[in-house]
Amino acid sequence: MKPRALLTIGSALALACLPLFAQAQATVARVFNGEMLGSNLKYFESVAGVARTSFGDKHTYKVQGCEITADAAGGSINELRLQLSPTCTRSSATSPRPPSNR
């Protein structure tokens, strides 16, 4: 195989794995915060990773053992919900803060 073909295949594989890298590095603090409210769904997923389930505008993500549901009506995040469970407690999760005025 030619080196150029290998480079093309390697680049395609790296791009295909980007959502997995984002999901592996996601933290509850980065995903479940007020600054995500109003953000574009594609940006949100670049941080949270690929949704586990989607039903209409509701998308569910698993981050550090916590289930986070985002409502993205109109393509923007307008609601975030965090489900507390034995693997996701108040001490492992942070509450949303209002976005900063930058």
C-alpha positions as CSV (number, residue, x, y, z in Angstrom):
1,M,0.0,0.0,0.0
2,K,1.3,3.5,-0.8
3,P,2.2,5.9,2.1
4,R,-0.4,8.4,0.8
5,A,-3.2,5.8,1.0
6,L,-2.1,4.9,4.5
7,L,-2.2,8.5,5.6
8,T,-5.7,8.9,4.2
9,I,-7.0,5.8,6.0
10,G,-5.3,6.9,9.2
11,S,-6.8,10.3,9.0
12,A,-10.3,8.9,8.4
13,L,-10.0,6.5,11.4
14,A,-8.8,9.4,13.7
15,L,-11.8,11.6,12.6
16,A,-14.2,8.7,13.2
17,C,-12.9,8.2,16.7
18,L,-13.2,11.9,17.8
19,P,-16.7,11.5,19.5
20,L,-15.3,8.6,21.5
21,F,-12.4,10.8,22.7
22,A,-14.8,13.5,23.8
23,Q,-16.9,11.1,25.7
24,A,-13.9,9.6,27.5
25,Q,-12.8,13.0,28.6
26,A,-16.2,14.4,29.6
27,T,-16.8,15.4,33.2
28,V,-20.1,16.2,34.9
29,A,-18.7,19.6,35.8
30,R,-18.0,20.4,32.1
31,V,-21.3,19.0,30.8
32,F,-23.8,19.9,33.5
33,N,-23.3,23.6,34.0
34,G,-25.1,26.8,33.2
35,E,-22.7,27.8,30.4
36,M,-24.1,24.9,28.3
37,L,-27.6,26.4,28.4
38,G,-28.2,28.1,25.1
39,S,-25.3,26.3,23.4
40,N,-25.6,24.6,20.0
41,L,-26.4,20.8,20.3
42,K,-23.3,20.0,18.2
43,Y,-21.1,21.9,20.6
44,F,-22.7,20.2,23.5
45,E,-22.0,16.8,22.0
46,S,-18.4,17.8,21.3
47,V,-18.0,18.0,25.1
48,A,-20.5,15.3,26.3
49,G,-20.0,12.8,23.6
50,V,-22.5,11.0,21.5
51,A,-26.0,10.6,22.9
52,R,-27.0,7.2,24.2
53,T,-30.6,7.7,23.3
54,S,-32.5,10.4,21.4
55,F,-36.3,10.8,21.4
56,G,-37.3,14.0,19.5
57,D,-35.5,16.9,21.1
58,K,-34.5,14.9,24.2
59,H,-31.0,13.4,24.2
60,T,-29.5,11.3,27.0
61,Y,-25.8,11.0,27.8
62,K,-23.8,9.0,30.3
63,V,-21.0,11.0,31.9
64,Q,-18.9,9.7,34.8
65,G,-21.7,7.3,35.8
66,C,-24.3,10.0,35.7
67,E,-27.2,10.2,33.3
68,I,-27.7,13.6,31.8
69,T,-30.7,14.5,29.7
70,A,-30.6,17.6,27.4
71,D,-33.6,19.2,25.7
72,A,-32.4,20.7,22.5
73,A,-35.5,22.1,20.9
74,G,-34.5,24.2,17.9
75,G,-31.0,22.9,18.0
76,S,-30.0,24.7,21.2
77,I,-29.7,23.3,24.7
78,N,-32.6,24.9,26.7
79,E,-32.8,22.4,29.6
80,L,-30.4,20.0,31.4
81,R,-31.4,17.3,33.8
82,L,-29.1,15.1,36.0
83,Q,-30.5,11.8,37.3
84,L,-29.1,11.0,40.8
85,S,-28.4,7.3,41.4
86,P,-26.1,5.0,43.3
87,T,-23.4,5.8,40.7
88,C,-24.2,9.5,40.6
89,T,-24.6,11.3,43.9
90,R,-24.7,15.0,44.8
91,S,-21.1,14.9,45.8
92,S,-20.1,13.6,42.3
93,A,-22.3,16.2,40.5
94,T,-22.3,19.9,40.4
95,S,-25.4,22.1,40.1
96,P,-25.8,24.4,37.1
97,R,-24.5,27.9,37.4
98,P,-25.9,30.8,35.3
99,P,-23.7,31.7,32.3
100,S,-21.1,34.3,32.8
101,N,-21.5,37.7,31.0
102,R,-18.3,37.6,28.9
